[in-house]
């Protein structure tokens, strides 16, 4: 086998994850198999050069000379699938930075730094929005005039790599299940819920930006648009409002902080209210997604809180009894993969692997690698 190496970077708002995979450089795309041989997770500094240097220091020597480098980029705008990173692509992605300010600028800076460091490698990206590229039209279109829709003011959806990984894990646990009516609740630093059928996203809670949808640890989620007008008329400015709604709202806006693990043990009235509101809104979102696809065969919990907070899952499920969702208490407490009590919709807990999804996405643009080695896009 002509062994190649792929390095996947997943830069979040607080962490940088990277994974190295070996592959057969001459294999057809359908036959390419990615064997993980290194994985790291570091605190992100916000400085692309420092983050890349820290990743290089943490990675083993064999992972430092990749043939293919692929990045998670949150907002892909018009791009419906992963693609090579060339200058025209960077220009499109740069223009979307204001729609995902916590992630887009830093992710693109890291991608540029990597391209300079490894000029001999192929460089590409996959996008959290790509998973939702074929949302139902009634979900995609916002109730706004046609000129605004044409300008891209529409639902894009996010967390796509996590949702794709959740479906992959569900299929491994229960073959055929991923093709049914599946609702996925990704509950982490960012939170969103998606409805999938036949493995495709039909509807999701986040909208044009990762600020919309359900409440999150520090993000507001959906608000009455009149709230924004009201605050602006009181003398606020857009930059200040963006800062407050991104960093000071959601669970933190009610309880003073957004760490669900702490909130579940916090007896203060504000903390109790924050958890209750979050629980109700997530349950409502799951119910809404089930309606979007005509029912729910399976619900999947993922993300930091979704996969690691059994008490939170139990509270959400209790609100979903009208939909027939019943968790097995022992399985839920133990963090088993399968959580349901054997009746009603299946319930699952999975740990997603966005880095593997990044590797898988390269099948469409980087394989087979030419015999004389990869070339820059």
C-alpha positions as CSV (number, residue, x, y, z in Angstrom):
1,X,0.0,0.0,0.0
2,X,1.2,3.5,-0.9
3,X,0.5,5.0,2.5
4,X,-0.6,8.6,2.7
5,X,-1.5,10.7,5.8
6,X,-4.4,13.0,6.4
7,X,-4.5,15.6,9.2
8,X,-8.0,16.8,10.3
9,X,-8.3,20.1,12.3
10,X,-11.4,20.8,14.2
11,X,-11.1,24.3,15.8
12,X,-13.9,25.2,18.2
13,X,-14.6,28.3,20.2
14,X,-12.5,27.0,23.2
15,X,-10.6,23.9,21.9
16,X,-8.5,22.8,19.0
17,X,-8.9,19.1,18.2
18,X,-6.8,17.3,15.5
19,X,-6.6,13.7,14.4
20,X,-4.1,12.0,12.0
21,X,-5.2,9.2,9.7
22,X,-3.3,6.8,7.5
23,X,-4.8,5.8,4.1
24,X,-4.0,4.1,0.9
25,X,-3.1,7.0,-1.4
26,X,-3.9,5.1,-4.6
27,X,-7.3,3.6,-3.4
28,X,-10.4,4.7,-5.2
29,X,-12.6,7.0,-3.1
30,X,-15.1,4.3,-2.3
31,X,-12.4,2.0,-0.9
32,X,-10.4,4.6,1.0
33,X,-10.1,3.6,4.6
34,X,-8.9,6.0,7.3
35,X,-6.9,4.4,10.1
36,X,-6.5,6.8,13.0
37,X,-3.0,6.9,14.4
38,X,-2.9,10.1,16.5
39,X,-5.4,12.4,18.2
40,X,-4.9,15.6,20.3
41,X,-7.1,18.2,22.0
42,X,-5.7,21.5,23.2
43,X,-7.1,24.8,24.5
44,X,-7.5,27.2,21.6
45,X,-5.6,30.6,22.0
46,X,-7.3,32.5,19.2
47,X,-3.9,33.0,17.5
48,X,-3.6,30.8,14.4
49,X,0.2,30.6,14.5
50,X,0.3,29.7,18.1
51,X,-2.5,27.2,17.8
52,X,-0.7,25.5,14.8
53,X,2.6,25.5,16.7
54,X,1.0,23.9,19.8
55,X,-0.7,21.2,17.6
56,X,2.7,20.4,16.0
57,X,4.3,20.1,19.4
58,X,1.6,17.8,20.6
59,X,1.4,15.5,17.5
60,X,3.8,12.6,17.1
61,X,6.5,13.0,14.5
62,X,4.8,10.7,11.9
63,X,1.7,13.0,11.9
64,X,3.6,16.2,11.1
65,X,4.0,15.7,7.4
66,X,0.5,15.2,6.0
67,X,-0.4,14.7,2.4
68,X,-3.9,16.0,2.9
69,X,-5.0,18.6,5.5
70,X,-8.8,19.2,6.1
71,X,-10.5,21.7,8.3
72,X,-13.9,22.1,10.0
73,X,-15.3,25.5,8.9
74,X,-18.6,26.4,10.5
75,X,-20.3,28.4,7.7
76,X,-20.0,27.2,4.1
77,X,-22.7,29.5,2.7
78,X,-23.4,28.3,-0.9
79,X,-21.1,25.3,-0.7
80,X,-23.1,22.0,-0.4
81,X,-20.2,19.7,0.2
82,X,-16.5,19.8,1.3
83,X,-14.1,21.2,-1.2
84,X,-10.5,22.1,-1.8
85,X,-9.4,25.4,-0.3
86,X,-8.2,27.8,-3.0
87,X,-8.3,31.6,-3.0
88,X,-11.8,31.9,-4.6
89,X,-13.1,29.6,-1.9
90,X,-11.4,31.6,0.8
91,X,-13.0,34.8,-0.5
92,X,-16.5,33.3,-0.2
93,X,-15.8,32.0,3.3
94,X,-14.2,35.3,4.4
95,X,-17.4,37.1,3.4
96,X,-19.4,34.9,5.8
97,X,-17.3,35.6,8.8
98,X,-19.8,38.0,10.4
99,X,-22.4,35.3,10.4
100,X,-20.3,33.0,12.6
101,X,-17.9,35.4,14.5
102,X,-17.0,32.8,17.2
103,X,-15.7,30.3,14.7
104,X,-15.3,31.5,11.1
105,X,-12.4,34.0,11.4
106,X,-10.3,31.7,13.6
107,X,-11.0,28.7,11.5
108,X,-10.0,30.4,8.3
109,X,-6.8,31.9,9.9
110,X,-5.8,28.4,11.0
111,X,-6.5,27.0,7.5
112,X,-4.3,29.7,5.9
113,X,-1.5,29.1,8.4
114,X,-1.6,25.3,7.6
115,X,-1.5,26.0,3.9
116,X,1.6,28.1,4.3
117,X,3.3,25.5,6.6
118,X,2.5,22.5,4.3
119,X,2.6,23.9,0.7
120,X,3.1,20.4,-0.7
121,X,-0.2,19.1,0.7
122,X,-3.8,19.2,-0.5
123,X,-5.9,21.5,1.7
124,X,-9.6,21.4,2.0
125,X,-12.5,22.0,4.3
126,X,-15.9,20.7,5.2
127,X,-18.7,22.8,6.5
128,X,-21.2,22.5,9.3
129,X,-23.8,23.9,7.0
130,X,-23.3,21.3,4.2
131,X,-25.2,18.6,6.1
132,X,-28.3,20.8,5.8
133,X,-27.8,21.7,2.2
134,X,-31.1,20.0,1.2
135,X,-33.4,21.1,4.0
136,X,-37.1,21.0,3.2
137,X,-38.0,24.2,1.3
138,X,-40.5,25.2,4.0
139,X,-37.5,25.0,6.5
140,X,-34.9,26.7,4.3
141,X,-37.0,29.7,3.4
142,X,-37.6,32.3,6.1
143,X,-40.8,34.3,6.0
144,X,-39.1,37.3,4.4
145,X,-39.3,39.0,1.0
146,X,-37.8,37.2,-2.0
147,X,-35.0,39.7,-2.4
148,X,-33.7,38.9,1.1
149,X,-33.9,35.2,0.4
150,X,-32.0,35.7,-2.8
151,X,-29.3,37.5,-0.8
152,X,-28.8,34.4,1.4
153,X,-31.0,35.4,4.4
154,X,-32.3,31.9,4.9
155,X,-31.9,28.9,7.3
156,X,-28.5,27.3,6.9
157,X,-28.3,25.1,10.0
158,X,-25.1,24.1,11.8
159,X,-23.4,21.3,13.7
160,X,-23.5,19.3,10.5
161,X,-20.4,17.3,11.1
162,X,-21.7,16.3,14.5
163,X,-25.0,15.3,13.1
164,X,-23.4,13.2,10.4
165,X,-21.2,11.5,12.9
166,X,-24.2,10.8,15.2
167,X,-26.0,9.1,12.3
168,X,-22.9,7.0,11.5
169,X,-22.7,5.9,15.1
170,X,-26.4,5.1,15.2
171,X,-26.1,3.0,12.1
172,X,-23.2,1.0,13.7
173,X,-25.3,0.4,16.8
174,X,-28.6,-0.4,15.0
175,X,-28.1,-1.2,11.3
176,X,-30.8,0.5,9.2
177,X,-31.8,2.9,12.0
178,X,-30.1,5.9,10.4
179,X,-32.4,5.7,7.4
180,X,-35.5,6.1,9.5
181,X,-37.1,9.2,11.2
182,X,-34.3,10.3,13.5
183,X,-34.2,13.4,15.8
184,X,-30.7,14.3,16.9
185,X,-30.1,16.6,19.9
186,X,-26.6,18.1,20.0
187,X,-26.2,19.7,23.4
188,X,-22.8,21.2,24.1
189,X,-21.3,24.6,24.1
190,X,-23.6,25.2,21.1
191,X,-26.9,23.4,21.0
192,X,-29.2,22.5,18.1
193,X,-31.7,19.8,17.2
194,X,-32.1,18.3,13.7
195,X,-34.7,16.1,12.0
196,X,-33.4,13.6,9.5
197,X,-35.1,11.0,7.3
198,X,-33.3,8.7,4.9
199,X,-30.1,10.1,6.3
200,X,-30.8,13.6,5.1
201,X,-31.5,16.7,7.1
202,X,-35.1,17.9,6.7
203,X,-35.3,20.6,9.4
204,X,-33.1,22.0,12.2
205,X,-33.4,24.6,14.9
206,X,-30.4,26.9,14.1
207,X,-31.1,29.4,11.4
208,X,-28.9,31.8,9.3
209,X,-26.3,31.9,12.1
210,X,-25.2,29.7,15.0
211,X,-26.9,32.2,17.4
212,X,-30.4,31.0,16.6
213,X,-32.6,28.2,17.8
214,X,-32.7,26.8,21.3
215,X,-31.1,28.5,24.3
216,X,-27.4,27.6,24.8
217,X,-24.8,27.9,27.6
218,X,-24.0,31.5,26.6
219,X,-26.0,32.2,23.5
220,X,-29.6,33.4,23.5
221,X,-31.1,31.2,20.8
222,X,-34.2,32.6,19.1
223,X,-35.6,35.9,20.3
224,X,-38.6,38.0,19.4
225,X,-37.0,40.3,16.7
226,X,-38.7,43.2,18.5
227,X,-36.3,42.7,21.4
228,X,-33.4,43.7,19.1
229,X,-35.2,46.8,17.9
230,X,-36.1,47.7,21.5
231,X,-32.5,47.4,22.7
232,X,-31.1,49.4,19.7
233,X,-33.6,52.2,20.4
234,X,-32.4,52.3,24.0
235,X,-29.0,53.3,22.8
236,X,-27.3,49.9,22.1
237,X,-25.2,49.2,19.1
238,X,-25.0,46.1,17.0
239,X,-21.5,45.1,18.1
240,X,-22.5,45.4,21.8
241,X,-25.7,43.4,21.3
242,X,-23.9,40.7,19.4
243,X,-21.4,40.4,22.3
244,X,-24.1,40.1,24.9
245,X,-26.2,37.7,23.0
246,X,-23.2,35.5,22.1
247,X,-21.4,35.5,25.5
248,X,-23.8,36.7,28.2
249,X,-27.1,35.2,27.3
250,X,-28.7,31.7,27.4
251,X,-28.1,29.7,30.6
252,X,-25.5,32.3,31.7
253,X,-28.0,35.1,31.2
254,X,-30.4,33.6,33.7
255,X,-28.0,31.8,36.2
256,X,-24.8,33.8,35.8
257,X,-22.9,30.9,34.1
258,X,-23.6,28.3,31.5
259,X,-21.9,25.0,32.7
260,X,-24.7,22.5,32.8
261,X,-22.8,20.1,35.1
262,X,-22.7,22.7,37.8
263,X,-26.2,24.0,37.2
264,X,-27.7,20.6,37.8
265,X,-26.3,20.7,41.3
266,X,-27.0,24.4,41.9
267,X,-30.1,25.0,44.2
268,X,-30.3,28.7,43.6
269,X,-33.6,29.8,42.1
270,X,-32.0,31.3,39.0
271,X,-30.0,28.1,38.4
272,X,-33.1,25.9,38.8
273,X,-35.0,28.2,36.4
274,X,-32.2,28.1,33.8
275,X,-32.2,24.3,33.8
276,X,-36.0,24.1,33.6
277,X,-36.1,26.5,30.7
278,X,-33.4,24.6,28.9
279,X,-35.1,21.3,29.5
280,X,-38.5,22.5,28.2
281,X,-37.0,24.2,25.2
282,X,-35.0,21.1,24.1
283,X,-38.0,18.9,24.6
284,X,-40.2,21.2,22.6
285,X,-37.5,21.3,19.8
286,X,-37.4,17.5,19.7
287,X,-41.2,17.4,19.5
288,X,-41.2,20.0,16.7
289,X,-38.5,18.0,14.8
290,X,-40.6,14.9,15.1
291,X,-43.6,16.7,13.7
292,X,-41.4,17.8,10.8
293,X,-40.8,14.2,9.7
294,X,-44.1,12.7,10.6
295,X,-43.0,11.0,13.8
296,X,-39.9,9.8,15.5
297,X,-38.3,6.3,15.3
298,X,-35.2,7.3,17.2
299,X,-33.8,10.2,19.2
300,X,-30.1,10.5,19.6
301,X,-28.4,12.6,22.3
302,X,-24.8,13.9,21.6
303,X,-22.5,16.8,22.5
304,X,-20.9,17.3,25.9
305,X,-24.1,17.6,27.9
306,X,-26.2,15.4,25.7
307,X,-23.8,12.5,26.0
308,X,-22.5,13.0,29.6
309,X,-25.4,14.4,31.6
310,X,-27.9,11.6,32.4
311,X,-30.0,13.8,34.7
312,X,-30.4,16.2,31.9
313,X,-31.5,13.5,29.5
314,X,-33.9,12.1,32.1
315,X,-35.6,15.6,32.5
316,X,-35.9,16.1,28.8
317,X,-37.3,12.6,28.3
318,X,-39.9,13.2,31.0
319,X,-41.3,16.0,29.0
320,X,-41.5,13.8,25.9
321,X,-43.7,11.1,27.5
322,X,-46.6,12.2,25.2
323,X,-44.4,11.1,22.3
324,X,-43.9,7.7,23.9
325,X,-40.3,8.2,24.8
326,X,-39.3,6.2,27.9
327,X,-35.8,5.9,29.1
328,X,-34.5,2.9,31.1
329,X,-33.2,4.5,34.3
330,X,-30.3,2.1,34.8
331,X,-29.1,2.4,31.2
332,X,-29.4,6.2,31.3
333,X,-27.5,6.5,34.6
334,X,-24.7,4.2,33.3
335,X,-24.4,6.1,30.1
336,X,-25.2,3.1,27.9
337,X,-25.4,3.5,24.1
338,X,-29.0,2.4,24.1
339,X,-31.1,4.3,26.6
340,X,-34.8,3.4,25.9
341,X,-36.8,0.9,27.9
342,X,-37.7,-1.2,24.9
343,X,-41.0,0.5,24.0
344,X,-41.7,3.6,22.0
345,X,-39.0,5.4,20.0
346,X,-35.4,4.2,20.4
347,X,-33.2,6.4,22.5
348,X,-29.4,6.5,22.1
349,X,-26.4,8.2,23.5
350,X,-23.4,8.6,21.2
351,X,-20.0,10.3,21.2
352,X,-19.5,12.0,17.9
353,X,-16.2,12.1,15.9
354,X,-16.1,15.2,13.8
355,X,-12.5,14.6,12.9
356,X,-13.4,11.2,11.2
357,X,-16.2,13.0,9.4
358,X,-13.7,15.5,8.1
359,X,-11.6,12.7,6.8
360,X,-14.6,10.9,5.2
361,X,-15.6,14.2,3.4
362,X,-12.3,14.2,1.4
363,X,-13.5,11.3,-0.7
364,X,-15.2,13.7,-3.0
365,X,-12.2,16.0,-3.7
366,X,-8.9,14.4,-2.7
367,X,-9.0,10.7,-3.9
368,X,-7.3,9.0,-5.5
369,X,-4.1,10.9,-4.7
370,X,-2.0,11.1,-7.9
371,X,1.0,8.8,-8.0
372,X,3.4,11.7,-8.1
373,X,2.0,13.0,-4.8
374,X,-0.6,15.6,-3.9
375,X,-0.7,19.1,-5.4
376,X,-1.9,22.3,-3.9
377,X,-5.4,23.4,-5.0
